[in-house]
Amino acid sequence: MSAKMDSRNLRHGFTIMELVAAFSILAIVMVVVAQTAVWSFGERRRNAARQAAVELAENVLQSARSRSWEELTPAWAKEQKLPKELLDTFPEGRLSVRVEPVKGQAGVKRVTVAVRWRSDAASIPPIVIEMTALFSARAADSKGGE
C-alpha cells in the first residue's frame, strides 16, 4: 500500500517558485525588448529628420545653382521658407539662407543654408544642419577655347 501512496503523492507539473521565476525572466526580457523598440523608433525618427534637413538644404543649394549669379542676392535668400509639409518633421524649425560675397575674391558669392529645429528631448540643444556652396559669375569671354 505504501507503493500506491507514493505514486499518488508524486505530482506532475511546475511548482509555484518555478512559475514565478519563469515569469520574472519573461517580464525582464519583455521590458528590455520594449525599451529597445522605443529607442529604435526614436532614433529612426531623428535620422529621418536629419535626412529631410540634408535634402532640404541640398534642394535650396540646387535652386541657387539654377539661378544666375546676379539673382543670388540677400533678397532671394530671405524668400526661402521652410516647406509646410516639413513643419511636423521639424518642431520649432527654421530655415535660414545667407548670400554674402567672399572677401578677397571678386565675383564669388557664398550661399549658406542652415536648417534648425528642436529635438523632442528638452536636454538636447537644437539640431543644426548647415551646408555652404561657393558660386562664381558665369562668363564666356572667349570663343571655342581660344
DRENDREN-303232 format. One line per field, with one value per residue: x, y, z of N, C-alpha, C, O in turn; residue number from 0. Coordinates in nm, 4 decimals, padded with zeros to 6 digits. Layout:
DRENDREN-303232
n_u	X / ...
n_v	Y / ...
n_w	Z / ...
ca_u	X / ...
ca_v	Y / ...
ca_w	Z / ...
c_u	X / ...
c_v	Y / ...
c_w	Z / ...
o_u	X / ...
o_v	Y / ...
o_w	Z / ...
num	NUM / ...
This chain:
DRENDREN-303232
n_u	00.0801 / 00.2001 / 00.3442 / 00.1492 / 00.0619 / 00.2846 / 00.2954 / 00.0697 / 00.1290 / 00.3281 / 00.3528 / 00.2847 / 00.4137 / 00.4697 / 00.6246 / 00.5151 / 00.7233 / 00.8914 / 00.7297 / 00.7044 / 00.9688 / 01.0108 / 00.8208 / 00.9209 / 01.1694 / 01.0753 / 00.9308 / 01.1371 / 01.2850 / 01.0885 / 01.0609 / 01.3155 / 01.3137 / 01.0982 / 01.2006 / 01.4181 / 01.2838 / 01.1399 / 01.3546 / 01.4715 / 01.2703 / 01.2647 / 01.5258 / 01.5074 / 01.3177 / 01.4581 / 01.6772 / 01.5420 / 01.4502 / 01.6950 / 01.7852 / 01.5850 / 01.6387 / 01.8948 / 01.8326 / 01.6574 / 01.8311 / 02.0111 / 01.8365 / 01.7763 / 02.0289 / 02.0594 / 01.8586 / 01.9737 / 02.1907 / 02.0602 / 01.9931 / 02.0834 / 02.4011 / 02.3676 / 02.1134 / 02.1414 / 02.0997 / 02.0780 / 01.8054 / 01.6838 / 01.7603 / 01.6143 / 01.3604 / 01.3408 / 01.1773 / 01.0772 / 00.9303 / 00.5772 / 00.4995 / 00.7021 / 00.6860 / 00.5859 / 00.7854 / 01.0028 / 01.0102 / 00.9589 / 01.1035 / 01.3415 / 01.4454 / 01.7290 / 01.8881 / 02.1798 / 02.3365 / 02.6406 / 02.9177 / 03.2436 / 03.5234 / 03.8068 / 03.7921 / 03.6877 / 03.3756 / 03.2723 / 03.0359 / 02.9141 / 02.6877 / 02.4982 / 02.3180 / 02.1073 / 01.9405 / 01.7420 / 01.6180 / 01.4235 / 01.4927 / 01.3069 / 01.3677 / 01.4179 / 01.6613 / 01.8520 / 02.0404 / 01.9315 / 01.9121 / 02.1263 / 02.1667 / 02.3933 / 02.4879 / 02.7184 / 02.7935 / 02.9960 / 02.9655 / 03.0392 / 03.0591 / 02.9243 / 03.0871 / 03.1558 / 03.3886 / 03.5747 / 03.5784 / 03.5223 / 03.7443 / 03.9645
n_v	-00.1190 / 00.1161 / 00.1720 / 00.2437 / 00.4774 / 00.6436 / 00.6851 / 00.8390 / 01.0769 / 01.1884 / 01.4525 / 01.5829 / 01.8491 / 02.2079 / 02.3858 / 02.6518 / 02.8305 / 02.7818 / 02.8715 / 03.1442 / 03.2271 / 03.1796 / 03.3548 / 03.5955 / 03.6145 / 03.6212 / 03.8631 / 04.0490 / 04.0183 / 04.1033 / 04.3740 / 04.4734 / 04.4302 / 04.5978 / 04.8507 / 04.8689 / 04.8737 / 05.1166 / 05.2985 / 05.2468 / 05.3318 / 05.6033 / 05.6804 / 05.6246 / 05.8140 / 06.0523 / 06.0240 / 06.0268 / 06.2895 / 06.4272 / 06.3430 / 06.4544 / 06.7234 / 06.7519 / 06.6959 / 06.9100 / 07.1323 / 07.0763 / 07.0930 / 07.3675 / 07.4708 / 07.3618 / 07.5025 / 07.7539 / 07.7099 / 07.6951 / 07.9518 / 08.2688 / 08.4338 / 08.6996 / 08.6988 / 08.5814 / 08.7006 / 08.8734 / 08.9284 / 08.7247 / 08.5143 / 08.5646 / 08.5049 / 08.2321 / 07.9690 / 07.7442 / 07.4483 / 07.3790 / 07.1137 / 07.0063 / 07.1046 / 06.9505 / 06.7649 / 06.9083 / 07.0311 / 07.3544 / 07.4507 / 07.6135 / 07.7730 / 07.9100 / 08.1200 / 08.2480 / 08.4862 / 08.5988 / 08.8033 / 08.6707 / 08.7488 / 08.9047 / 08.7716 / 08.8518 / 08.8461 / 08.6124 / 08.4390 / 08.3346 / 08.0934 / 08.0035 / 07.7588 / 07.6849 / 07.4592 / 07.4485 / 07.2951 / 07.1892 / 06.9240 / 06.6368 / 06.5787 / 06.7754 / 06.8230 / 06.8106 / 07.0184 / 07.2526 / 07.1138 / 07.1434 / 07.1591 / 07.2399 / 07.3711 / 07.4792 / 07.6571 / 07.7730 / 08.0216 / 08.1392 / 08.4101 / 08.3464 / 08.3342 / 08.3810 / 08.4713 / 08.4130 / 08.2488 / 07.9177 / 07.8046 / 07.9604
n_w	00.0000 / 00.0573 / -00.1691 / -00.3474 / -00.2283 / -00.2484 / -00.5211 / -00.5629 / -00.4372 / -00.5930 / -00.8045 / -01.1209 / -01.3049 / -01.2598 / -00.9921 / -00.7766 / -00.7303 / -00.9467 / -01.1571 / -01.0881 / -01.1131 / -01.3884 / -01.5051 / -01.4108 / -01.5409 / -01.8042 / -01.7961 / -01.7529 / -01.9910 / -02.1737 / -02.1007 / -02.1654 / -02.4443 / -02.5161 / -02.4380 / -02.6119 / -02.8574 / -02.8375 / -02.8185 / -03.0665 / -03.2472 / -03.1847 / -03.2615 / -03.5319 / -03.6128 / -03.5526 / -03.7268 / -03.9703 / -03.9678 / -03.9748 / -04.2276 / -04.3898 / -04.3415 / -04.4530 / -04.7205 / -04.7719 / -04.7406 / -04.9464 / -05.1647 / -05.1612 / -05.2181 / -05.4742 / -05.6018 / -05.5880 / -05.7557 / -05.9973 / -06.0546 / -06.1961 / -06.1490 / -06.0771 / -05.9687 / -05.7231 / -05.4353 / -05.1156 / -05.0854 / -05.2345 / -05.0727 / -04.8385 / -04.9241 / -04.9184 / -04.7654 / -04.5016 / -04.6075 / -04.5868 / -04.5545 / -04.4055 / -04.1519 / -03.9405 / -03.9145 / -03.8241 / -03.5246 / -03.4050 / -03.6201 / -03.8387 / -04.1328 / -04.2622 / -04.4901 / -04.6276 / -04.8330 / -04.9321 / -05.0245 / -05.1036 / -04.9225 / -05.0586 / -05.2972 / -05.5946 / -05.7605 / -05.6513 / -05.4608 / -05.1459 / -05.0474 / -04.7814 / -04.6192 / -04.3556 / -04.1477 / -03.8710 / -03.5780 / -03.2932 / -03.0735 / -02.9555 / -02.6954 / -02.4149 / -02.3000 / -02.4943 / -02.7078 / -02.9688 / -03.2987 / -03.5785 / -03.9204 / -04.1610 / -04.4715 / -04.7192 / -05.0162 / -05.2860 / -05.5325 / -05.8537 / -06.0888 / -06.4063 / -06.7077 / -07.0510 / -07.2119 / -07.4142 / -07.7362 / -07.8315 / -07.6942 / -07.7398
ca_u	00.0000 / 00.2850 / 00.3839 / 00.0393 / 00.0603 / 00.3930 / 00.2646 / -00.0316 / 00.1920 / 00.4117 / 00.2727 / 00.3490 / 00.3895 / 00.5674 / 00.5942 / 00.4885 / 00.8521 / 00.9385 / 00.6462 / 00.7403 / 01.0999 / 00.9941 / 00.7508 / 01.0120 / 01.2643 / 00.9976 / 00.8998 / 01.2611 / 01.3135 / 00.9892 / 01.0946 / 01.4337 / 01.2707 / 01.0162 / 01.2890 / 01.4948 / 01.1931 / 01.1135 / 01.4784 / 01.4895 / 01.1756 / 01.3117 / 01.6424 / 01.4594 / 01.2542 / 01.5639 / 01.7530 / 01.4569 / 01.4512 / 01.8263 / 01.7882 / 01.4977 / 01.7089 / 02.0015 / 01.7684 / 01.6071 / 01.9459 / 02.0615 / 01.7393 / 01.7945 / 02.1535 / 02.0310 / 01.7824 / 02.0717 / 02.2690 / 01.9797 / 01.9772 / 02.2011 / 02.4825 / 02.3097 / 01.9914 / 02.1780 / 02.1060 / 02.0158 / 01.6595 / 01.6469 / 01.7803 / 01.5035 / 01.2394 / 01.3428 / 01.0994 / 01.0623 / 00.8050 / 00.4725 / 00.4937 / 00.8096 / 00.6672 / 00.5703 / 00.9137 / 01.0961 / 00.9472 / 01.0223 / 01.2015 / 01.3746 / 01.5363 / 01.7939 / 01.9758 / 02.2594 / 02.4178 / 02.7371 / 03.0375 / 03.3622 / 03.6251 / 03.9314 / 03.7697 / 03.5840 / 03.2903 / 03.2395 / 02.9391 / 02.8951 / 02.5482 / 02.4949 / 02.1825 / 02.1029 / 01.8099 / 01.7486 / 01.4947 / 01.4377 / 01.4747 / 01.1976 / 01.4218 / 01.4481 / 01.8004 / 01.9387 / 02.0342 / 01.8724 / 01.9912 / 02.1543 / 02.2304 / 02.4366 / 02.5630 / 02.7679 / 02.8455 / 03.0502 / 02.9193 / 03.1109 / 02.9886 / 02.9482 / 03.1257 / 03.2104 / 03.4557 / 03.6418 / 03.5018 / 03.5830 / 03.8683 / 04.0764
ca_v	00.0000 / 00.2324 / 00.1994 / 00.3194 / 00.6062 / 00.7234 / 00.7254 / 00.9451 / 01.1988 / 01.2441 / 01.5403 / 01.6222 / 01.9907 / 02.3032 / 02.4424 / 02.7960 / 02.9007 / 02.7703 / 02.9613 / 03.2822 / 03.2521 / 03.1860 / 03.4791 / 03.7078 / 03.6212 / 03.6652 / 04.0059 / 04.1248 / 04.0149 / 04.1874 / 04.5140 / 04.5067 / 04.4377 / 04.7182 / 04.9676 / 04.8707 / 04.9155 / 05.2598 / 05.3670 / 05.2303 / 05.4198 / 05.7406 / 05.7010 / 05.6259 / 05.9440 / 06.1539 / 06.0080 / 06.0730 / 06.4362 / 06.4709 / 06.3207 / 06.5556 / 06.8522 / 06.7494 / 06.7082 / 07.0463 / 07.2207 / 07.0484 / 07.1481 / 07.5132 / 07.4952 / 07.3338 / 07.6179 / 07.8615 / 07.6767 / 07.7177 / 08.0964 / 08.3399 / 08.4880 / 08.8284 / 08.6735 / 08.5349 / 08.8198 / 08.8540 / 08.9286 / 08.5875 / 08.4292 / 08.5859 / 08.4440 / 08.0878 / 07.9338 / 07.6036 / 07.3995 / 07.3470 / 06.9696 / 06.9692 / 07.1676 / 06.8460 / 06.6954 / 06.9951 / 07.1151 / 07.4868 / 07.4521 / 07.7388 / 07.7657 / 08.0389 / 08.1195 / 08.3699 / 08.5076 / 08.7032 / 08.7969 / 08.6132 / 08.8534 / 08.8798 / 08.7032 / 08.9240 / 08.7621 / 08.4871 / 08.4532 / 08.2174 / 08.0688 / 07.9150 / 07.7147 / 07.6207 / 07.4111 / 07.4332 / 07.2513 / 07.1395 / 06.7809 / 06.6040 / 06.5830 / 06.9132 / 06.8346 / 06.8162 / 07.1509 / 07.2490 / 07.0451 / 07.2312 / 07.1047 / 07.3572 / 07.3448 / 07.6003 / 07.6414 / 07.8942 / 08.0442 / 08.2473 / 08.4619 / 08.2678 / 08.4213 / 08.3132 / 08.5787 / 08.3646 / 08.1556 / 07.7926 / 07.7730 / 08.0431
ca_w	00.0000 / 00.0594 / -00.3073 / -00.4076 / -00.1640 / -00.3036 / -00.6589 / -00.5596 / -00.3895 / -00.6987 / -00.8905 / -01.2452 / -01.3307 / -01.2084 / -00.8607 / -00.7785 / -00.7399 / -01.0850 / -01.2379 / -01.0546 / -01.1732 / -01.5342 / -01.5391 / -01.3834 / -01.6528 / -01.9214 / -01.7797 / -01.7737 / -02.1346 / -02.2424 / -02.0719 / -02.2460 / -02.5845 / -02.5309 / -02.4322 / -02.7364 / -02.9644 / -02.8211 / -02.8553 / -03.2108 / -03.3163 / -03.1647 / -03.3484 / -03.6707 / -03.6355 / -03.5550 / -03.8511 / -04.0810 / -03.9629 / -04.0246 / -04.3720 / -04.4506 / -04.3330 / -04.5531 / -04.8520 / -04.7856 / -04.7636 / -05.0814 / -05.2607 / -05.1659 / -05.2924 / -05.6160 / -05.6500 / -05.6076 / -05.8753 / -06.1177 / -06.0726 / -06.2476 / -06.0412 / -06.0367 / -05.8907 / -05.5888 / -05.3511 / -04.9839 / -05.1016 / -05.2737 / -04.9552 / -04.7447 / -04.9799 / -04.8954 / -04.6459 / -04.4673 / -04.6670 / -04.4893 / -04.5275 / -04.3128 / -04.0206 / -03.8389 / -03.9008 / -03.7518 / -03.4216 / -03.3943 / -03.7278 / -03.9071 / -04.2467 / -04.2850 / -04.6068 / -04.6374 / -04.9529 / -04.8999 / -05.1095 / -05.0413 / -04.9099 / -05.1290 / -05.4245 / -05.6692 / -05.8433 / -05.5834 / -05.3515 / -05.0590 / -05.0076 / -04.6649 / -04.5845 / -04.2238 / -04.1014 / -03.7253 / -03.5134 / -03.1562 / -03.0533 / -02.8626 / -02.5591 / -02.3757 / -02.2572 / -02.6122 / -02.7716 / -03.1035 / -03.4004 / -03.6918 / -04.0402 / -04.2369 / -04.5937 / -04.7834 / -05.1521 / -05.3461 / -05.6692 / -05.9229 / -06.2054 / -06.5275 / -06.8180 / -07.1685 / -07.2839 / -07.5352 / -07.8179 / -07.8740 / -07.6261 / -07.7904
c_u	00.0854 / 00.3338 / 00.2757 / 00.0340 / 00.1662 / 00.3613 / 00.1585 / 00.0285 / 00.2835 / 00.3232 / 00.3537 / 00.3145 / 00.4974 / 00.5254 / 00.5697 / 00.6189 / 00.9074 / 00.8601 / 00.6820 / 00.8746 / 01.0878 / 00.9250 / 00.8375 / 01.1125 / 01.1940 / 00.9660 / 01.0237 / 01.2956 / 01.2168 / 01.0177 / 01.2140 / 01.3958 / 01.1877 / 01.1023 / 01.3717 / 01.4082 / 01.1646 / 01.2363 / 01.4984 / 01.3950 / 01.2156 / 01.4308 / 01.6010 / 01.3964 / 01.3588 / 01.6463 / 01.6726 / 01.4536 / 01.5845 / 01.8345 / 01.7020 / 01.5655 / 01.8212 / 01.9424 / 01.7156 / 01.7218 / 02.0018 / 01.9667 / 01.7532 / 01.9223 / 02.1357 / 01.9508 / 01.8759 / 02.1554 / 02.1921 / 01.9582 / 02.1027 / 02.2749 / 02.4243 / 02.1849 / 02.0203 / 02.2039 / 02.0513 / 01.8625 / 01.6105 / 01.6573 / 01.6644 / 01.3739 / 01.2304 / 01.2762 / 01.1004 / 00.9302 / 00.7052 / 00.4691 / 00.6039 / 00.7926 / 00.6499 / 00.7020 / 01.0096 / 01.0219 / 01.0281 / 01.1304 / 01.2187 / 01.4700 / 01.5974 / 01.8932 / 02.0479 / 02.3341 / 02.5109 / 02.8579 / 03.1543 / 03.4699 / 03.7524 / 03.9162 / 03.6540 / 03.5046 / 03.2562 / 03.1440 / 02.9305 / 02.7471 / 02.5524 / 02.3496 / 02.1902 / 01.9586 / 01.8264 / 01.6141 / 01.5266 / 01.4149 / 01.3564 / 01.2438 / 01.4651 / 01.5953 / 01.8978 / 01.9277 / 01.9738 / 01.9688 / 02.0060 / 02.2217 / 02.2658 / 02.5196 / 02.6005 / 02.8184 / 02.8962 / 03.0054 / 02.9995 / 03.0311 / 03.0249 / 02.9797 / 03.1818 / 03.2729 / 03.5176 / 03.5562 / 03.5848 / 03.7168 / 03.9875 / 04.1365
c_v	00.1267 / 00.2664 / 00.2785 / 00.4609 / 00.6990 / 00.7700 / 00.8333 / 01.0788 / 01.2620 / 01.3261 / 01.5748 / 01.7683 / 02.0755 / 02.3513 / 02.5924 / 02.8728 / 02.8940 / 02.8638 / 03.1078 / 03.3174 / 03.2662 / 03.3155 / 03.6013 / 03.7245 / 03.6709 / 03.8146 / 04.0915 / 04.1303 / 04.1045 / 04.3359 / 04.5575 / 04.5203 / 04.5639 / 04.8444 / 04.9798 / 04.9179 / 05.0654 / 05.3407 / 05.3624 / 05.3218 / 05.5657 / 05.7728 / 05.7080 / 05.7609 / 06.0556 / 06.1450 / 06.0527 / 06.2257 / 06.4904 / 06.4567 / 06.4243 / 06.6926 / 06.8599 / 06.7663 / 06.8492 / 07.1431 / 07.2001 / 07.1023 / 07.2999 / 07.5465 / 07.4645 / 07.4474 / 07.7355 / 07.8358 / 07.7061 / 07.8662 / 08.1557 / 08.4024 / 08.6188 / 08.8098 / 08.6240 / 08.6555 / 08.7881 / 08.8548 / 08.7900 / 08.4954 / 08.4429 / 08.5233 / 08.2943 / 08.0573 / 07.7832 / 07.5541 / 07.3560 / 07.1987 / 06.9222 / 07.0298 / 07.0639 / 06.7731 / 06.7747 / 07.0794 / 07.2437 / 07.5030 / 07.5886 / 07.7084 / 07.9033 / 08.0231 / 08.2537 / 08.3705 / 08.6227 / 08.6908 / 08.7368 / 08.7202 / 08.8116 / 08.8071 / 08.7720 / 08.8243 / 08.6274 / 08.5175 / 08.3217 / 08.2101 / 07.9652 / 07.8861 / 07.6424 / 07.5827 / 07.3828 / 07.3852 / 07.1976 / 06.9894 / 06.7594 / 06.6129 / 06.7257 / 06.9311 / 06.8462 / 06.9549 / 07.1402 / 07.1849 / 07.1384 / 07.1500 / 07.2263 / 07.3132 / 07.4768 / 07.5659 / 07.7767 / 07.9016 / 08.1581 / 08.2894 / 08.3770 / 08.3628 / 08.3366 / 08.4235 / 08.5314 / 08.2630 / 08.0331 / 07.7625 / 07.8528 / 08.1261
c_w	00.0000 / -00.0797 / -00.3782 / -00.3526 / -00.2233 / -00.4441 / -00.6623 / -00.5173 / -00.4934 / -00.7913 / -01.0135 / -01.2703 / -01.2654 / -01.0713 / -00.8777 / -00.7957 / -00.8825 / -01.1765 / -01.2125 / -01.1191 / -01.3252 / -01.5761 / -01.5123 / -01.4961 / -01.7782 / -01.9135 / -01.8040 / -01.9216 / -02.2107 / -02.2190 / -02.1565 / -02.3928 / -02.6088 / -02.5285 / -02.5597 / -02.8519 / -02.9565 / -02.8615 / -03.0064 / -03.2891 / -03.3021 / -03.2531 / -03.4950 / -03.7044 / -03.6424 / -03.6837 / -03.9723 / -04.0845 / -04.0144 / -04.1764 / -04.4439 / -04.4489 / -04.4363 / -04.6933 / -04.8749 / -04.8146 / -04.9047 / -05.1881 / -05.2729 / -05.2424 / -05.4419 / -05.6782 / -05.6754 / -05.7324 / -06.0045 / -06.1471 / -06.1363 / -06.1281 / -05.9888 / -05.9508 / -05.7488 / -05.4995 / -05.2120 / -04.9911 / -05.1426 / -05.1524 / -04.8566 / -04.7936 / -04.9514 / -04.7616 / -04.6247 / -04.5265 / -04.5601 / -04.4554 / -04.4326 / -04.1742 / -03.9099 / -03.8125 / -03.8139 / -03.6488 / -03.4025 / -03.5012 / -03.7922 / -04.0208 / -04.2635 / -04.3995 / -04.6086 / -04.7700 / -04.9209 / -04.9919 / -05.0311 / -05.0403 / -04.9832 / -05.2616 / -05.4964 / -05.7542 / -05.7825 / -05.4680 / -05.2756 / -05.0227 / -04.8960 / -04.6301 / -04.4507 / -04.1912 / -03.9530 / -03.6747 / -03.3756 / -03.1547 / -02.9588 / -02.7179 / -02.5260 / -02.3397 / -02.3751 / -02.6755 / -02.9114 / -03.2034 / -03.5202 / -03.8016 / -04.1253 / -04.3567 / -04.6584 / -04.9224 / -05.2001 / -05.4917 / -05.7301 / -06.0445 / -06.3265 / -06.6403 / -06.9297 / -07.2560 / -07.4152 / -07.6080 / -07.8488 / -07.8131 / -07.6756 / -07.6806
o_u	00.0449 / 00.3628 / 00.3040 / 00.0037 / 00.1411 / 00.3962 / 00.1564 / -00.0197 / 00.3140 / 00.2287 / 00.4753 / 00.1983 / 00.6010 / 00.4068 / 00.6009 / 00.6229 / 00.9640 / 00.9182 / 00.6890 / 00.8906 / 01.1485 / 00.9668 / 00.8281 / 01.1378 / 01.2483 / 00.9739 / 01.0152 / 01.3319 / 01.2580 / 00.9997 / 01.2133 / 01.4415 / 01.2049 / 01.0800 / 01.3925 / 01.4547 / 01.1651 / 01.2235 / 01.5374 / 01.4365 / 01.2021 / 01.4366 / 01.6540 / 01.4195 / 01.3498 / 01.6811 / 01.7278 / 01.4541 / 01.5871 / 01.8840 / 01.7421 / 01.5517 / 01.8400 / 01.9954 / 01.7276 / 01.7105 / 02.0355 / 02.0118 / 01.7431 / 01.9240 / 02.1915 / 01.9729 / 01.8592 / 02.1874 / 02.2515 / 01.9095 / 02.2117 / 02.2175 / 02.4310 / 02.1535 / 01.9313 / 02.3161 / 01.9851 / 01.7970 / 01.5086 / 01.5723 / 01.6210 / 01.2864 / 01.1220 / 01.3136 / 01.1217 / 00.8261 / 00.7437 / 00.4396 / 00.5990 / 00.8769 / 00.6941 / 00.7265 / 01.0885 / 00.9750 / 01.1500 / 01.2356 / 01.1252 / 01.5629 / 01.5255 / 01.9706 / 01.9863 / 02.3877 / 02.4658 / 02.8955 / 03.1626 / 03.5040 / 03.7989 / 04.0149 / 03.5374 / 03.5605 / 03.2150 / 03.1673 / 02.9386 / 02.6886 / 02.6032 / 02.2688 / 02.2697 / 01.8669 / 01.9122 / 01.5093 / 01.6412 / 01.3293 / 01.3118 / 01.1670 / 01.5402 / 01.6482 / 02.0126 / 01.8167 / 01.9655 / 02.0905 / 01.9102 / 02.3210 / 02.1786 / 02.6093 / 02.5249 / 02.8778 / 02.8455 / 03.0069 / 03.0242 / 02.9474 / 03.1408 / 02.9075 / 03.2465 / 03.2177 / 03.5129 / 03.4707 / 03.7015 / 03.7985 / 04.1017 / 04.2311
o_v	00.2307 / 00.3831 / 00.3679 / 00.5546 / 00.8175 / 00.8817 / 00.9132 / 01.1838 / 01.3808 / 01.2733 / 01.5931 / 01.8074 / 02.0253 / 02.3569 / 02.6505 / 02.9712 / 02.9915 / 02.9283 / 03.1867 / 03.4266 / 03.3558 / 03.3792 / 03.7006 / 03.8361 / 03.7542 / 03.8847 / 04.1956 / 04.2363 / 04.1747 / 04.4161 / 04.6668 / 04.6132 / 04.6301 / 04.9357 / 05.0904 / 04.9947 / 05.1337 / 05.4412 / 05.4619 / 05.3830 / 05.6434 / 05.8801 / 05.7882 / 05.8154 / 06.1436 / 06.2474 / 06.1099 / 06.2851 / 06.5881 / 06.5457 / 06.4764 / 06.7696 / 06.9636 / 06.8417 / 06.9025 / 07.2271 / 07.2966 / 07.1520 / 07.3546 / 07.6399 / 07.5345 / 07.4840 / 07.8085 / 07.9288 / 07.7379 / 07.9013 / 08.0990 / 08.4210 / 08.6459 / 08.8958 / 08.6252 / 08.7052 / 08.6859 / 08.7883 / 08.7425 / 08.4087 / 08.3438 / 08.4918 / 08.2365 / 08.1124 / 07.7056 / 07.6133 / 07.3029 / 07.1612 / 06.8091 / 07.0082 / 07.0863 / 06.7256 / 06.7172 / 07.1885 / 07.2403 / 07.5617 / 07.6683 / 07.6288 / 08.0022 / 07.9276 / 08.3591 / 08.2685 / 08.7320 / 08.5806 / 08.7503 / 08.7759 / 08.6983 / 08.7832 / 08.7521 / 08.7309 / 08.5364 / 08.6084 / 08.2132 / 08.3070 / 07.8545 / 07.9775 / 07.5499 / 07.6637 / 07.3043 / 07.4287 / 07.1648 / 06.9364 / 06.8520 / 06.6504 / 06.7879 / 07.0419 / 06.8869 / 07.0044 / 07.0306 / 07.2000 / 07.2050 / 07.0813 / 07.3068 / 07.2296 / 07.5739 / 07.4604 / 07.8814 / 07.8021 / 08.2601 / 08.2151 / 08.3406 / 08.4595 / 08.2345 / 08.4627 / 08.6024 / 08.1984 / 08.0425 / 07.6976 / 07.8128 / 08.2012
o_w	-00.0519 / -00.1059 / -00.4579 / -00.4264 / -00.2456 / -00.4824 / -00.7559 / -00.5598 / -00.4822 / -00.8499 / -01.0081 / -01.2584 / -01.2218 / -01.0387 / -00.9816 / -00.8695 / -00.9320 / -01.2638 / -01.3067 / -01.1736 / -01.3840 / -01.6728 / -01.5844 / -01.5414 / -01.8508 / -02.0143 / -01.8690 / -01.9724 / -02.3030 / -02.3106 / -02.2130 / -02.4594 / -02.7111 / -02.6081 / -02.6097 / -02.9361 / -03.0589 / -02.9314 / -03.0674 / -03.3876 / -03.3966 / -03.3132 / -03.5720 / -03.8123 / -03.7280 / -03.7425 / -04.0663 / -04.1923 / -04.0892 / -04.2455 / -04.5480 / -04.5439 / -04.4998 / -04.7750 / -04.9851 / -04.9039 / -04.9733 / -05.2912 / -05.3827 / -05.3226 / -05.5264 / -05.7937 / -05.7731 / -05.8063 / -06.1075 / -06.2546 / -06.1298 / -06.0209 / -05.8689 / -05.8686 / -05.6638 / -05.4903 / -05.1935 / -04.9108 / -05.0925 / -05.1324 / -04.7978 / -04.7130 / -04.9598 / -04.6581 / -04.7179 / -04.4981 / -04.4559 / -04.3419 / -04.3843 / -04.0872 / -03.7972 / -03.7016 / -03.7388 / -03.6814 / -03.3860 / -03.4759 / -03.7998 / -04.0069 / -04.2775 / -04.4052 / -04.5933 / -04.8134 / -04.8865 / -05.0321 / -04.9090 / -05.1446 / -04.9710 / -05.3312 / -05.4623 / -05.8118 / -05.8545 / -05.3883 / -05.3332 / -04.9741 / -04.9135 / -04.6138 / -04.4338 / -04.2052 / -03.9126 / -03.7222 / -03.3448 / -03.2254 / -02.8911 / -02.6293 / -02.6012 / -02.3479 / -02.3573 / -02.6951 / -02.9668 / -03.1933 / -03.5595 / -03.7780 / -04.1582 / -04.3451 / -04.6534 / -04.9444 / -05.1599 / -05.5642 / -05.6658 / -06.0958 / -06.3463 / -06.6647 / -06.9067 / -07.3588 / -07.5156 / -07.5474 / -07.8869 / -07.8785 / -07.6532 / -07.7048
num	0 / 1 / 2 / 3 / 4 / 5 / 6 / 7 / 8 / 9 / 10 / 11 / 12 / 13 / 14 / 15 / 16 / 17 / 18 / 19 / 20 / 21 / 22 / 23 / 24 / 25 / 26 / 27 / 28 / 29 / 30 / 31 / 32 / 33 / 34 / 35 / 36 / 37 / 38 / 39 / 40 / 41 / 42 / 43 / 44 / 45 / 46 / 47 / 48 / 49 / 50 / 51 / 52 / 53 / 54 / 55 / 56 / 57 / 58 / 59 / 60 / 61 / 62 / 63 / 64 / 65 / 66 / 67 / 68 / 69 / 70 / 71 / 72 / 73 / 74 / 75 / 76 / 77 / 78 / 79 / 80 / 81 / 82 / 83 / 84 / 85 / 86 / 87 / 88 / 89 / 90 / 91 / 92 / 93 / 94 / 95 / 96 / 97 / 98 / 99 / 100 / 101 / 102 / 103 / 104 / 105 / 106 / 107 / 108 / 109 / 110 / 111 / 112 / 113 / 114 / 115 / 116 / 117 / 118 / 119 / 120 / 121 / 122 / 123 / 124 / 125 / 126 / 127 / 128 / 129 / 130 / 131 / 132 / 133 / 134 / 135 / 136 / 137 / 138 / 139 / 140 / 141 / 142 / 143 / 144 / 145
